[in-house]
């Protein structure tokens, strides 16, 4: 900004970094419209006349009045009464008593309210429904909740609901459950009355016929996923962008992908761009331009005349420079605000306009070392916070998975009983580990989110089901360890998966022993002593025990490495001999590389852990340790 000083004084000369000097004419004046003066030196400030525009002076009234002027007079009169009655009171309550997960200007929150009202009223009118004053109020309360209260955490939502009930009275939805808030209700598109979101959650059935279902594709609809799909749809209807904010593992990306997959592929296509710390404006511009083709003149759009959803994942990740600017997001803002970008090829500087694009984004909750995004970008989006699912929702998600995998018609009552206890036990272990194993500079990777829960059940579902059956086939190998029953085998599998997910990332034996003790304390509290005694000796699960599958007729190998995730009957000695056999076989077949590995116990255990990850879909490993370990 110091380069501007010579422009602002009597010389009116701009000196560029390459030494070029550009003279301004006497008729030229410079206007700046910055968010703040954080980067302006006293020399710059003294050369310019400063006019401070306060956000509280104008407020949201002029913006909403101009929005209402574009609507029918009767509708505008009804809506203005609700704006007057609710908006200031709720904005003041949030400012004084609540703490949203990220900062957003009040005018942006009220803009989101107008976006949702636009979308909801449009959906009713498209369906041929006429709204009376009471229906307008219900729609207004719904949109107010998801615009002004969309950035609140779960624990603060009842306070927002209580304050809104004190103002709205009978217009609020009657509670079906004692702890329900207005967040659990929507305005039904047929009856125009309040309806609980749970009535819209579709029934999900587990694919029982599949031995190894693709875990990452098992998307179980929940109250939250249905709710966010509806909110995204309301913004999309009126061509506005949406941004989901939430912690890791809260299914933001899954919710947006589900929403994008709901469109007709003949008319709508989608493109996902994932931002990282190193994403530059040029990378984003090249990616966006690569997804469109020339229409006419300087107008570009998606191929085939379609509409495109451009989804930016992790939008808050790009680096913030020394002056506090997130440059990559400035070009995103320009694209959303002006509908185009300046050409980087000849003719350089020409504006390229991108049409028929809709924008979606997701980001982590800012704070604790995680970036925020520029306020000027926030105003382009309708922003919704995606909280962690409640314990009831978690039990519902994983309960349906386990119930489908170990259904009563295929397995014994004992196995079904043990399976029914796995979800509450895993959630309890997850909560205890979260509160005990906190991240520190030496243990920076001690993060336990929803993905950890998911990985435990991914391992449980991965295991081959032949040893859980009501009548175990004598040809099936023994269970391993001291296990003597199918229900003991299932409990041993669960303990193995909990150790892999929770204990393997811990850096000290003391921490690992704490997890082991917690697991066994929970088992003793839940199950009979005879069952717990079966699982006291460790049971190891691997997927490389089976020999290659050969076609009986031709003698050809049809599957060189059949993957069956199962226990090792003889424990570590069996695994060692199996791995040494595989190593010997590899050395006989390989002409170039020879493996001469001495597999001591720790190396063998680490190899089993890595092999387990590779047998899972989306299984990736990060090995953390000191040099030479």
C-alpha positions as CSV (number, residue, x, y, z in Angstrom):
1,X,0.0,0.0,0.0
2,X,3.0,2.3,0.4
3,X,3.3,2.4,-3.4
4,X,0.1,4.5,-3.3
5,X,1.6,7.4,-1.4
6,X,3.1,9.0,-4.5
7,X,-0.2,8.6,-6.3
8,X,-2.1,10.3,-3.5
9,X,0.1,13.4,-3.1
10,X,0.7,16.1,-5.7
11,X,3.1,14.0,-7.9
12,X,0.2,11.6,-8.9
13,X,2.8,9.0,-10.1
14,X,2.4,5.3,-9.6
15,X,5.9,3.5,-9.3
16,X,5.6,-0.2,-10.0
17,X,7.9,-2.9,-8.6
18,X,9.7,-3.2,-12.0
19,X,10.6,0.5,-12.0
20,X,7.9,1.6,-14.5
21,X,6.3,5.0,-13.6
22,X,2.7,5.7,-14.6
23,X,1.6,9.3,-14.5
24,X,-2.0,10.0,-13.5
25,X,-4.0,12.8,-15.2
26,X,-5.3,15.7,-13.2
27,X,-8.9,14.5,-13.6
28,X,-8.2,11.1,-11.9
29,X,-9.2,10.5,-8.3
30,X,-8.6,7.5,-6.2
31,X,-11.3,5.9,-4.0
32,X,-10.7,3.0,-1.6
33,X,-13.3,0.9,0.1
34,X,-11.4,-1.3,2.6
35,X,-12.9,-3.3,5.5
36,X,-10.4,-1.8,7.9
37,X,-7.2,0.3,8.1
38,X,-5.1,-2.5,9.5
39,X,-2.5,-2.3,6.7
40,X,-2.6,1.4,6.1
41,X,0.4,3.5,7.5
42,X,-0.1,7.0,8.9
43,X,1.4,8.4,5.7
44,X,-1.4,6.8,3.6
45,X,-4.1,7.8,6.1
46,X,-3.0,11.4,6.2
47,X,-3.2,11.7,2.4
48,X,-6.8,10.5,2.2
49,X,-10.1,11.8,3.5
50,X,-11.4,9.1,5.8
51,X,-15.2,8.5,6.1
52,X,-16.2,5.8,8.6
53,X,-19.4,4.0,7.8
54,X,-20.8,2.3,10.9
55,X,-22.7,-0.9,10.7
56,X,-25.0,0.0,13.5
57,X,-26.0,3.4,12.0
58,X,-27.7,2.0,8.9
59,X,-28.5,-1.4,10.3
60,X,-30.4,-4.0,8.3
61,X,-33.6,-2.0,7.8
62,X,-32.8,-0.3,4.5
63,X,-31.6,-3.6,2.9
64,X,-34.8,-5.4,3.9
65,X,-37.0,-2.5,2.9
66,X,-35.5,-2.5,-0.6
67,X,-35.9,-6.3,-0.8
68,X,-39.6,-6.1,0.2
69,X,-40.2,-3.4,-2.4
70,X,-39.6,-6.1,-5.1
71,X,-42.4,-8.3,-3.6
72,X,-46.2,-8.0,-3.8
73,X,-47.5,-5.2,-1.6
74,X,-49.8,-7.4,0.5
75,X,-47.0,-10.0,1.2
76,X,-44.4,-7.2,1.9
77,X,-46.8,-5.6,4.6
78,X,-47.2,-9.0,6.3
79,X,-43.5,-9.8,6.3
80,X,-42.4,-6.4,7.5
81,X,-44.5,-6.8,10.6
82,X,-42.6,-10.0,11.4
83,X,-39.2,-8.4,10.7
84,X,-40.2,-5.6,13.1
85,X,-41.4,-8.0,15.8
86,X,-38.6,-10.6,15.8
87,X,-35.3,-9.6,14.1
88,X,-33.9,-6.9,16.4
89,X,-34.9,-8.8,19.5
90,X,-33.3,-12.0,18.4
91,X,-30.1,-10.3,17.1
92,X,-29.6,-8.6,20.5
93,X,-30.3,-11.8,22.4
94,X,-27.6,-13.7,20.3
95,X,-25.1,-10.8,20.7
96,X,-25.5,-10.6,24.5
97,X,-26.1,-14.2,25.6
98,X,-25.0,-16.7,22.9
99,X,-21.7,-17.6,21.2
100,X,-22.0,-18.6,17.5
101,X,-19.2,-20.9,16.2
102,X,-18.0,-18.2,13.8
103,X,-18.4,-14.4,13.5
104,X,-20.8,-13.1,10.8
105,X,-22.1,-9.6,10.4
106,X,-25.7,-9.0,11.4
107,X,-26.6,-7.7,8.0
108,X,-25.3,-11.0,6.5
109,X,-27.5,-13.0,8.8
110,X,-30.5,-11.0,7.8
111,X,-29.6,-11.4,4.1
112,X,-29.6,-15.2,4.7
113,X,-33.1,-14.8,6.2
114,X,-34.3,-13.1,3.0
115,X,-32.6,-15.9,0.9
116,X,-34.5,-18.7,2.9
117,X,-37.8,-16.7,2.7
118,X,-37.3,-16.4,-1.0
119,X,-36.7,-20.1,-1.4
120,X,-39.5,-21.3,0.9
121,X,-42.2,-18.9,-0.4
122,X,-41.1,-19.8,-4.0
123,X,-41.5,-23.5,-3.3
124,X,-45.0,-23.0,-1.9
125,X,-46.0,-20.8,-4.8
126,X,-44.6,-23.3,-7.3
127,X,-46.8,-26.0,-5.7
128,X,-49.8,-23.7,-6.0
129,X,-50.3,-23.1,-2.3
130,X,-51.8,-19.8,-1.0
131,X,-50.4,-18.6,2.3
132,X,-52.4,-16.8,5.0
133,X,-50.8,-14.5,7.7
134,X,-50.4,-17.5,10.1
135,X,-48.6,-19.6,7.5
136,X,-46.4,-16.7,6.6
137,X,-45.5,-16.4,10.3
138,X,-44.6,-20.1,10.6
139,X,-42.4,-19.8,7.4
140,X,-40.8,-16.6,8.8
141,X,-40.0,-18.3,12.2
142,X,-38.5,-21.3,10.4
143,X,-36.3,-19.1,8.2
144,X,-35.4,-16.8,11.2
145,X,-34.2,-19.9,13.1
146,X,-32.0,-21.1,10.3
147,X,-30.7,-17.7,9.4
148,X,-30.0,-16.0,12.7
149,X,-29.5,-19.1,14.8
150,X,-27.8,-21.3,12.2
151,X,-24.3,-20.8,13.7
152,X,-25.2,-21.9,17.2
153,X,-24.0,-25.1,18.9
154,X,-26.4,-27.8,20.1
155,X,-26.2,-26.7,23.7
156,X,-27.2,-23.1,22.9
157,X,-30.2,-23.9,20.6
158,X,-32.7,-24.5,23.5
159,X,-31.8,-20.9,24.8
160,X,-32.5,-19.5,21.4
161,X,-35.8,-21.5,21.2
162,X,-36.8,-20.3,24.7
163,X,-36.3,-16.6,23.8
164,X,-38.2,-17.0,20.5
165,X,-41.1,-18.8,22.3
166,X,-41.4,-15.8,24.7
167,X,-41.9,-13.5,21.8
168,X,-43.9,-15.7,19.3
169,X,-46.1,-17.5,21.8
170,X,-48.7,-19.8,20.0
171,X,-47.1,-19.4,16.6
172,X,-44.2,-21.7,17.6
173,X,-44.5,-25.5,17.0
174,X,-45.9,-27.5,20.0
175,X,-43.3,-29.9,21.3
176,X,-43.6,-33.6,20.5
177,X,-40.8,-34.5,22.9
178,X,-39.8,-32.6,26.0
179,X,-36.4,-31.5,24.8
180,X,-37.5,-30.5,21.2
181,X,-36.7,-27.1,19.9
182,X,-37.9,-25.2,16.8
183,X,-34.8,-26.7,15.1
184,X,-36.6,-30.1,15.1
185,X,-39.6,-28.7,13.0
186,X,-40.3,-27.5,9.5
187,X,-43.4,-26.1,7.7
188,X,-45.0,-28.9,5.9
189,X,-45.5,-28.2,2.2
190,X,-49.0,-29.8,2.0
191,X,-50.7,-28.9,5.3
192,X,-48.7,-25.6,5.8
193,X,-48.6,-26.6,9.5
194,X,-45.6,-27.5,11.7
195,X,-44.2,-31.0,11.1
196,X,-41.3,-32.9,12.9
197,X,-38.3,-33.5,10.7
198,X,-38.3,-37.2,11.8
199,X,-41.3,-37.8,9.7
200,X,-39.2,-37.0,6.6
201,X,-36.3,-39.3,7.3
202,X,-36.5,-42.2,4.8
203,X,-36.3,-45.8,6.0
204,X,-32.9,-47.4,5.4
205,X,-32.3,-51.1,5.1
206,X,-28.9,-52.9,5.4
207,X,-27.8,-54.9,2.3
208,X,-28.0,-58.3,4.1
209,X,-27.1,-60.3,1.0
210,X,-23.6,-58.6,0.6
211,X,-20.8,-60.3,2.6
212,X,-18.5,-57.2,2.2
213,X,-20.6,-54.1,1.5
214,X,-18.7,-51.0,0.5
215,X,-18.6,-49.2,3.8
216,X,-18.0,-45.7,2.5
217,X,-21.2,-46.0,0.3
218,X,-23.4,-47.0,3.2
219,X,-25.0,-43.5,3.8
220,X,-27.7,-43.7,6.4
221,X,-30.2,-40.9,6.3
222,X,-30.6,-39.0,9.6
223,X,-32.6,-36.1,10.9
224,X,-29.5,-33.9,10.3
225,X,-28.9,-35.1,6.7
226,X,-32.5,-34.5,5.7
227,X,-32.5,-31.1,7.4
228,X,-29.4,-29.8,5.6
229,X,-30.5,-31.2,2.3
230,X,-33.7,-29.1,2.6
231,X,-31.8,-26.0,3.6
232,X,-29.3,-26.4,0.7
233,X,-32.3,-26.9,-1.6
234,X,-34.0,-23.6,-0.4
235,X,-30.8,-21.6,-1.2
236,X,-30.3,-23.4,-4.5
237,X,-33.9,-22.6,-5.6
238,X,-33.1,-18.9,-5.6
239,X,-29.5,-19.3,-7.0
240,X,-27.7,-18.5,-3.8
241,X,-24.6,-20.1,-2.5
242,X,-24.5,-22.2,0.7
243,X,-21.6,-22.9,3.2
244,X,-21.6,-25.7,5.8
245,X,-19.4,-25.2,8.8
246,X,-18.6,-28.0,11.3
247,X,-16.0,-30.1,13.0
248,X,-14.2,-33.0,11.3
249,X,-16.3,-36.1,10.7
250,X,-19.7,-34.3,10.9
251,X,-20.7,-35.4,7.4
252,X,-20.6,-32.0,5.7
253,X,-19.0,-33.3,2.5
254,X,-21.4,-36.4,2.5
255,X,-24.5,-34.1,3.0
256,X,-23.4,-31.9,0.0
257,X,-22.5,-34.9,-2.2
258,X,-25.9,-36.4,-1.4
259,X,-27.6,-33.1,-2.3
260,X,-25.6,-32.9,-5.6
261,X,-26.4,-36.5,-6.5
262,X,-30.2,-35.8,-6.1
263,X,-30.2,-33.7,-9.4
264,X,-31.1,-35.0,-12.8
265,X,-27.7,-35.7,-14.5
266,X,-29.2,-34.7,-17.9
267,X,-29.6,-31.1,-16.8
268,X,-27.2,-30.7,-13.9
269,X,-23.6,-31.6,-13.4
270,X,-21.2,-31.1,-10.5
271,X,-17.5,-30.3,-9.9
272,X,-15.7,-30.7,-6.6
273,X,-12.6,-28.6,-5.8
274,X,-10.7,-29.4,-2.5
275,X,-8.7,-26.5,-1.2
276,X,-5.4,-27.0,0.7
277,X,-2.9,-24.7,2.4
278,X,-1.0,-24.4,-0.9
279,X,-4.0,-23.7,-3.2
280,X,-3.3,-20.4,-5.1
281,X,-5.7,-18.1,-7.0
282,X,-4.3,-19.4,-10.3
283,X,-4.9,-23.1,-9.4
284,X,-8.6,-22.2,-8.6
285,X,-9.0,-20.1,-11.7
286,X,-7.6,-22.8,-14.0
287,X,-9.8,-25.4,-12.3
288,X,-12.9,-23.3,-12.7
289,X,-12.2,-22.4,-16.3
290,X,-11.4,-26.0,-17.1
291,X,-15.0,-27.0,-16.1
292,X,-16.7,-24.6,-18.5
293,X,-16.7,-24.0,-22.3
294,X,-17.2,-20.9,-24.4
295,X,-20.9,-19.9,-25.0
296,X,-20.7,-16.6,-26.8
297,X,-18.5,-13.5,-26.6
298,X,-16.9,-13.4,-23.1
299,X,-19.6,-15.7,-21.6
300,X,-18.6,-19.2,-20.5
301,X,-20.8,-22.0,-19.0
302,X,-20.9,-25.8,-18.3
303,X,-20.7,-28.1,-21.3
304,X,-24.0,-29.1,-23.0
305,X,-25.9,-26.1,-21.8
306,X,-26.3,-27.7,-18.3
307,X,-26.2,-26.1,-14.9
308,X,-23.2,-26.9,-12.7
309,X,-22.8,-27.1,-8.9
310,X,-19.3,-26.1,-8.0
311,X,-18.5,-27.5,-4.5
312,X,-15.4,-26.1,-2.7
313,X,-14.4,-28.4,0.1
314,X,-12.2,-27.0,2.9
315,X,-12.6,-23.5,1.7
316,X,-10.9,-22.1,4.8
317,X,-7.6,-24.0,4.2
318,X,-5.6,-21.6,1.9
319,X,-2.7,-19.8,3.4
320,X,-3.1,-16.3,5.0
321,X,-0.3,-14.0,3.9
322,X,1.7,-11.6,6.1
323,X,-0.9,-8.8,5.7
324,X,-3.8,-11.0,6.9
325,X,-5.3,-11.6,3.5
326,X,-6.5,-15.0,2.2
327,X,-5.7,-14.2,-1.4
328,X,-7.2,-17.5,-2.8
329,X,-10.6,-16.7,-1.3
330,X,-10.6,-13.2,-2.8
331,X,-10.8,-14.7,-6.3
332,X,-13.6,-17.0,-5.1
333,X,-15.4,-13.9,-3.7
334,X,-14.9,-12.1,-7.1
335,X,-16.4,-15.1,-8.9
336,X,-19.5,-15.1,-6.6
337,X,-19.9,-11.3,-6.5
338,X,-19.2,-10.3,-10.1
339,X,-19.9,-13.6,-11.8
340,X,-16.5,-13.9,-13.5
341,X,-12.7,-13.6,-13.4
342,X,-10.1,-11.7,-15.4
343,X,-8.5,-13.6,-18.2
344,X,-4.9,-14.7,-17.6
345,X,-4.3,-15.4,-21.3
346,X,-4.4,-13.0,-24.2
347,X,-6.3,-10.7,-24.2
348,X,-5.0,-10.3,-20.6
349,X,-7.4,-8.5,-18.3
350,X,-10.6,-9.2,-20.2
351,X,-13.4,-10.2,-17.9
352,X,-14.7,-13.8,-18.4
353,X,-18.2,-14.3,-17.2
354,X,-19.2,-17.7,-15.9
355,X,-22.9,-18.5,-16.1
356,X,-25.2,-21.3,-14.9
357,X,-23.0,-22.1,-11.9
358,X,-24.3,-22.7,-8.4
359,X,-21.8,-22.6,-5.5
360,X,-21.6,-24.8,-2.4
361,X,-18.8,-24.9,0.2
362,X,-17.7,-26.7,3.4
363,X,-15.2,-25.7,6.0
364,X,-13.9,-26.5,9.5
365,X,-15.0,-24.5,12.5
366,X,-12.5,-21.6,12.8
367,X,-10.3,-21.2,15.9
368,X,-7.6,-23.3,17.5
369,X,-5.2,-22.9,14.6
370,X,-7.9,-23.2,11.9
371,X,-8.4,-20.3,9.5
372,X,-11.5,-18.2,9.2
373,X,-12.6,-16.9,5.7
374,X,-12.8,-13.2,4.8
375,X,-16.0,-11.4,5.9
376,X,-16.6,-10.2,2.3
377,X,-16.7,-13.8,1.2
378,X,-19.1,-14.8,4.1
379,X,-21.7,-12.4,2.8
380,X,-22.0,-14.3,-0.5
381,X,-23.1,-17.5,1.4
382,X,-26.0,-18.7,3.4
383,X,-24.0,-20.3,6.3
384,X,-25.2,-23.3,8.4
385,X,-23.4,-24.9,11.3
386,X,-23.3,-28.7,11.2
387,X,-23.0,-29.9,14.9
388,X,-21.8,-33.2,16.1
389,X,-24.8,-35.7,16.1
390,X,-26.5,-36.3,19.4
391,X,-25.9,-39.6,21.3
392,X,-29.3,-40.7,20.1
393,X,-28.4,-40.0,16.5
394,X,-25.1,-41.8,16.8
395,X,-26.9,-44.8,18.3
396,X,-29.4,-44.7,15.5
397,X,-26.8,-44.6,12.8
398,X,-24.5,-47.4,14.0
399,X,-27.3,-49.3,15.7
400,X,-29.0,-49.8,12.3
401,X,-25.6,-50.9,10.8
402,X,-24.9,-53.5,13.5
403,X,-28.6,-54.6,13.6
404,X,-28.5,-55.2,9.9
405,X,-25.2,-57.0,9.9
406,X,-26.1,-59.3,12.8
407,X,-29.9,-59.8,12.3
408,X,-31.8,-62.2,14.6
409,X,-33.0,-64.4,11.7
410,X,-29.4,-65.5,10.8
411,X,-27.6,-65.4,14.1
412,X,-28.1,-66.8,17.6
413,X,-29.7,-64.8,20.4
414,X,-26.4,-64.5,22.3
415,X,-24.6,-63.0,19.2
416,X,-27.5,-60.6,18.7
417,X,-27.4,-59.6,22.4
418,X,-23.6,-58.9,22.2
419,X,-24.1,-57.0,18.9
420,X,-26.8,-54.8,20.6
421,X,-24.3,-53.7,23.3
422,X,-21.5,-52.8,21.0
423,X,-22.8,-49.3,20.0
424,X,-23.4,-47.9,23.5
425,X,-20.0,-49.4,24.6
426,X,-18.2,-47.8,21.7
427,X,-19.8,-44.4,22.2
428,X,-18.9,-44.6,25.9
429,X,-15.3,-45.5,25.1
430,X,-15.1,-42.7,22.5
431,X,-16.4,-40.1,25.0
432,X,-14.0,-41.3,27.8
433,X,-11.0,-41.3,25.4
434,X,-11.9,-37.8,24.1
435,X,-12.0,-36.3,27.6
436,X,-8.9,-38.2,28.8
437,X,-6.5,-38.1,25.8
438,X,-6.3,-34.5,25.0
439,X,-3.9,-33.1,22.2
440,X,-0.7,-31.5,23.4
441,X,2.3,-30.3,21.3
442,X,4.0,-33.7,21.9
443,X,0.7,-35.6,21.2
444,X,-0.6,-33.3,18.4
445,X,-2.5,-36.2,16.7
446,X,-4.7,-37.1,19.7
447,X,-7.9,-36.1,17.9
448,X,-10.9,-38.4,18.3
449,X,-13.9,-37.4,16.1
450,X,-16.8,-39.2,14.5
451,X,-14.5,-40.9,12.1
452,X,-13.0,-43.0,14.9
453,X,-16.5,-44.4,15.7
454,X,-17.0,-45.1,12.1
455,X,-13.7,-47.0,11.8
456,X,-14.5,-49.4,14.7
457,X,-17.7,-50.5,13.0
458,X,-16.0,-50.6,9.6
459,X,-13.7,-53.2,11.0
460,X,-16.6,-55.1,12.7
461,X,-18.5,-55.2,9.4
462,X,-15.4,-56.1,7.4
463,X,-15.0,-59.4,9.3
464,X,-16.2,-62.6,7.5
465,X,-19.5,-63.7,9.1
466,X,-19.0,-67.5,8.8
467,X,-17.9,-67.9,12.5
468,X,-20.9,-66.0,13.9
469,X,-23.5,-68.3,12.5
470,X,-26.0,-70.2,14.7
471,X,-24.4,-73.5,13.7
472,X,-20.7,-73.0,13.1
473,X,-19.4,-75.3,10.3
474,X,-16.8,-77.7,11.8
475,X,-14.7,-77.0,8.7
476,X,-14.3,-73.4,9.7
477,X,-11.1,-72.9,11.7
478,X,-11.2,-72.5,15.5
479,X,-11.9,-69.0,16.9
480,X,-8.4,-68.2,18.2
481,X,-7.2,-67.3,21.7
482,X,-9.4,-68.7,24.5
483,X,-12.6,-67.9,22.5
484,X,-15.0,-70.9,22.3
485,X,-18.3,-69.4,21.1
486,X,-19.6,-67.1,18.3
487,X,-20.6,-64.4,20.8
488,X,-17.1,-64.5,22.3
489,X,-15.7,-64.2,18.8
490,X,-17.7,-61.1,18.1
491,X,-16.6,-59.5,21.4
492,X,-13.0,-60.4,20.6
493,X,-13.4,-58.7,17.2
494,X,-14.8,-55.5,18.8
495,X,-12.0,-55.4,21.3
496,X,-9.4,-55.8,18.5
497,X,-11.0,-53.0,16.5
498,X,-11.1,-50.6,19.5
499,X,-7.5,-51.3,20.1
500,X,-6.6,-50.6,16.5
501,X,-8.6,-47.4,16.4
502,X,-8.1,-45.9,19.8
503,X,-4.9,-47.4,21.2
504,X,-2.7,-47.6,18.1
505,X,-2.3,-43.8,17.8
506,X,-1.3,-43.3,21.5
507,X,2.4,-42.7,22.1
508,X,3.0,-44.2,25.5
509,X,2.4,-47.7,27.0
510,X,0.7,-45.9,29.9
511,X,-1.9,-44.4,27.6
512,X,-2.4,-47.7,25.8
513,X,-2.8,-49.6,29.1
514,X,-5.5,-47.0,30.1
515,X,-7.5,-47.8,26.9
516,X,-7.1,-51.6,27.5
517,X,-8.3,-51.2,31.1
518,X,-11.2,-49.1,30.1
519,X,-12.3,-51.6,27.5
520,X,-12.2,-54.5,29.9
521,X,-13.9,-52.6,32.7
522,X,-16.8,-51.9,30.3
523,X,-16.9,-55.6,29.3
524,X,-17.1,-56.7,32.9
525,X,-19.9,-54.3,33.6
526,X,-21.9,-55.4,30.6
527,X,-21.3,-59.2,30.1
528,X,-21.2,-62.4,32.1
529,X,-17.8,-63.3,33.6
530,X,-17.6,-66.5,31.5
531,X,-17.8,-64.4,28.3
532,X,-15.2,-61.9,29.5
533,X,-12.8,-64.7,30.4
534,X,-12.9,-65.9,26.7
535,X,-11.5,-62.6,25.4
536,X,-8.8,-61.9,28.0
537,X,-6.1,-63.4,25.8
538,X,-5.5,-61.2,22.7
539,X,-7.1,-62.4,19.4
540,X,-5.5,-61.1,16.2
541,X,-7.5,-60.5,13.0
542,X,-5.8,-60.4,9.5
543,X,-7.0,-60.8,5.9
544,X,-4.1,-62.7,4.3
545,X,-4.5,-66.3,5.7
546,X,-6.3,-67.9,2.7
547,X,-4.5,-69.5,-0.1
548,X,-5.0,-68.3,-3.7
549,X,-8.3,-69.3,-5.3
550,X,-7.9,-71.6,-8.4
551,X,-10.4,-72.5,-11.1
552,X,-11.0,-76.2,-10.9
553,X,-11.5,-76.7,-14.6
554,X,-8.7,-74.6,-16.1
555,X,-6.3,-74.6,-13.1
556,X,-5.8,-70.8,-13.5
557,X,-5.5,-68.6,-10.4
558,X,-8.7,-66.5,-10.2
559,X,-7.7,-64.6,-7.1
560,X,-4.1,-64.5,-6.0
561,X,-4.8,-62.7,-2.7
562,X,-8.3,-63.5,-1.4
563,X,-9.2,-61.0,1.4
564,X,-11.1,-62.6,4.3
565,X,-10.8,-60.6,7.5
566,X,-10.7,-63.3,10.2
567,X,-9.0,-64.3,13.4
568,X,-5.7,-66.2,13.5
569,X,-6.3,-69.5,15.4
570,X,-2.7,-69.9,16.6
571,X,-1.9,-66.3,17.5
572,X,1.4,-64.6,16.7
573,X,3.4,-67.8,15.9
574,X,0.9,-68.7,13.2
575,X,1.1,-65.2,11.7
576,X,4.9,-65.3,11.7
577,X,5.0,-68.6,9.9
578,X,2.4,-67.3,7.4
579,X,4.2,-64.1,6.7
580,X,7.6,-65.9,6.3
581,X,5.9,-68.3,3.8
582,X,4.6,-65.3,1.8
583,X,8.0,-63.6,1.9
584,X,9.7,-66.8,0.7
585,X,7.1,-67.1,-2.1
586,X,7.7,-63.5,-3.1
587,X,11.4,-64.0,-3.3
588,X,11.0,-67.1,-5.5
589,X,8.8,-65.2,-7.9
590,X,10.6,-61.8,-7.9
591,X,13.6,-61.6,-10.2
592,X,14.7,-58.0,-9.1
593,X,13.8,-57.4,-5.5
594,X,14.5,-59.8,-2.7
595,X,12.9,-59.3,0.8
596,X,15.1,-60.3,3.7
597,X,13.1,-59.0,6.6
598,X,13.5,-60.2,10.2
599,X,10.1,-59.9,11.6
600,X,10.5,-59.3,15.4
601,X,7.2,-59.1,17.3
602,X,6.8,-55.2,17.1
603,X,7.5,-55.3,13.3
604,X,5.0,-58.1,12.9
605,X,2.3,-56.2,14.8
606,X,2.9,-53.0,12.8
607,X,2.7,-55.0,9.6
608,X,-0.7,-56.4,10.7
609,X,-2.0,-52.9,11.5
610,X,-1.0,-51.5,8.1
611,X,-2.3,-54.6,6.3
612,X,-5.7,-54.1,8.1
613,X,-5.9,-50.5,6.8
614,X,-5.2,-51.6,3.2
615,X,-8.0,-54.2,3.3
616,X,-10.5,-51.4,4.1
617,X,-12.0,-48.9,1.6
618,X,-10.5,-45.5,2.1
619,X,-7.9,-47.1,4.4
620,X,-4.9,-44.7,4.7
621,X,-2.0,-44.8,7.2
622,X,0.0,-42.0,8.9
623,X,3.1,-43.4,10.7
624,X,4.2,-41.1,13.5
625,X,7.4,-41.9,15.3
626,X,11.0,-40.7,16.1
627,X,13.7,-41.2,13.4
628,X,15.0,-44.7,13.2
629,X,12.0,-46.3,14.9
